[in-house]
């Protein structure tokens, strides 16, 4: 039987603090979400000034990255290159850049999704959050 890694509350809190610090450093009003490997919400934080819709988009991006085991930008690129039928993929709604999987020893153990600024800036915050983990 194999060992399965999982996120603990202390990991989630460390990532949330790092995401908030990165957003505040850049004066970005965003919402960020952290999910487990099944895309289930572990943390949601909407910073002051973040648009209400970002509280729906951030978890969707995280969910997509966790289930797909790849950055949500991959799906955005697929659609932008003309494969519009991918919009009908079941259970995937956050098909925009800004969802990043958390990978430990080749296993996807969760994801971070961010919404509120440019997509590449959303991804920057997500990656800053993940870098807070002691891999």
C-alpha positions as CSV (number, residue, x, y, z in Angstrom):
1,X,0.0,0.0,0.0
2,X,1.3,3.5,-0.9
3,X,1.5,6.5,1.3
4,X,-0.7,9.4,0.4
5,X,0.2,13.0,1.2
6,X,-2.5,15.5,2.3
7,X,-2.7,19.1,3.3
8,X,-2.9,19.8,7.0
9,X,-4.5,23.0,8.5
10,X,-1.0,24.3,9.3
11,X,-0.1,24.0,5.6
12,X,-3.3,25.7,4.5
13,X,-2.7,28.6,6.9
14,X,0.9,29.0,5.7
15,X,-0.2,29.2,2.1
16,X,-3.0,31.6,2.9
17,X,-0.6,33.9,4.7
18,X,1.8,33.8,1.7
19,X,-1.0,34.5,-0.8
20,X,-2.2,37.4,1.3
21,X,1.3,38.8,1.6
22,X,1.9,38.6,-2.1
23,X,-1.4,40.3,-2.9
24,X,-0.8,43.0,-0.4
25,X,2.8,43.6,-1.6
26,X,1.4,44.3,-5.0
27,X,-1.8,46.1,-3.8
28,X,-4.0,43.5,-5.5
29,X,-7.5,43.0,-4.3
30,X,-8.1,39.3,-4.9
31,X,-9.9,36.2,-3.6
32,X,-7.9,33.0,-3.1
33,X,-9.1,29.5,-2.5
34,X,-7.2,26.4,-1.4
35,X,-8.6,23.0,-2.1
36,X,-7.7,19.3,-1.4
37,X,-6.9,16.8,-4.1
38,X,-10.6,16.2,-4.8
39,X,-11.2,19.9,-5.3
40,X,-13.0,20.3,-1.9
41,X,-12.6,23.8,-0.4
42,X,-10.3,24.0,2.6
43,X,-9.9,27.8,2.6
44,X,-11.5,30.9,1.0
45,X,-10.3,34.4,1.6
46,X,-11.6,37.6,-0.1
47,X,-9.4,40.6,0.5
48,X,-10.8,44.0,1.0
49,X,-11.9,45.5,-2.4
50,X,-12.1,42.2,-4.3
51,X,-15.0,41.8,-6.5
52,X,-17.8,39.6,-5.2
53,X,-17.7,37.4,-8.3
54,X,-14.0,36.5,-7.5
55,X,-15.3,34.4,-4.5
56,X,-16.9,32.1,-7.1
57,X,-14.1,32.2,-9.7
58,X,-11.1,31.5,-7.3
59,X,-12.6,28.2,-6.0
60,X,-13.5,27.1,-9.5
61,X,-10.0,27.7,-10.7
62,X,-8.6,25.7,-7.8
63,X,-11.1,22.9,-8.3
64,X,-10.1,22.6,-12.0
65,X,-6.4,22.6,-11.2
66,X,-6.8,19.9,-8.5
67,X,-9.0,17.6,-10.6
68,X,-7.0,18.1,-13.8
69,X,-3.6,17.9,-12.0
70,X,-2.3,20.8,-14.1
71,X,-2.6,24.5,-14.2
72,X,-5.9,25.9,-15.2
73,X,-4.2,27.9,-17.9
74,X,-3.8,24.7,-19.9
75,X,-7.5,24.6,-20.4
76,X,-7.7,28.3,-21.2
77,X,-5.1,27.7,-23.9
78,X,-7.0,24.7,-25.3
79,X,-10.2,26.8,-25.6
80,X,-8.4,29.9,-27.0
81,X,-6.7,27.7,-29.7
82,X,-10.2,26.9,-31.0
83,X,-11.3,23.7,-29.2
84,X,-14.5,25.2,-28.0
85,X,-16.1,21.8,-27.4
86,X,-13.9,21.6,-24.3
87,X,-16.3,24.1,-22.6
88,X,-18.6,21.1,-22.2
89,X,-16.1,19.1,-20.0
90,X,-18.0,17.9,-16.9
91,X,-17.2,19.4,-13.5
92,X,-14.8,22.0,-14.8
93,X,-15.8,25.6,-14.5
94,X,-12.6,27.5,-13.7
95,X,-11.0,27.3,-17.2
96,X,-9.0,30.5,-16.8
97,X,-5.3,31.0,-15.7
98,X,-4.9,31.3,-12.0
99,X,-5.4,27.8,-10.7
100,X,-2.2,25.9,-9.8
101,X,-1.9,22.4,-8.5
102,X,0.1,21.6,-5.4
103,X,2.4,18.7,-6.1
104,X,4.4,16.6,-3.6
105,X,6.6,13.8,-4.8
106,X,4.6,13.6,-8.1
107,X,1.3,13.5,-6.3
108,X,-1.3,16.2,-6.6
109,X,-2.4,17.0,-3.1
110,X,-4.5,20.1,-3.8
111,X,-4.5,23.4,-5.6
112,X,-4.7,27.1,-5.1
113,X,-7.0,29.3,-7.2
114,X,-6.9,33.1,-7.3
115,X,-9.2,35.7,-9.0
116,X,-9.2,39.5,-9.0
117,X,-6.3,40.8,-11.2
118,X,-4.8,39.8,-14.5
119,X,-4.7,36.1,-15.0
120,X,-0.9,35.9,-14.9
121,X,-0.9,37.9,-11.6
122,X,-3.5,35.5,-10.2
123,X,-1.1,32.6,-11.0
124,X,1.7,34.6,-9.4
125,X,-0.2,34.8,-6.1
126,X,-1.1,31.1,-6.3
127,X,2.5,30.1,-6.9
128,X,3.6,32.3,-4.0
129,X,1.2,30.5,-1.8
130,X,2.5,27.1,-2.8
131,X,6.1,28.2,-2.3
132,X,5.2,28.6,1.4
133,X,5.0,24.8,1.8
134,X,8.1,23.0,3.1
135,X,8.4,20.5,0.3
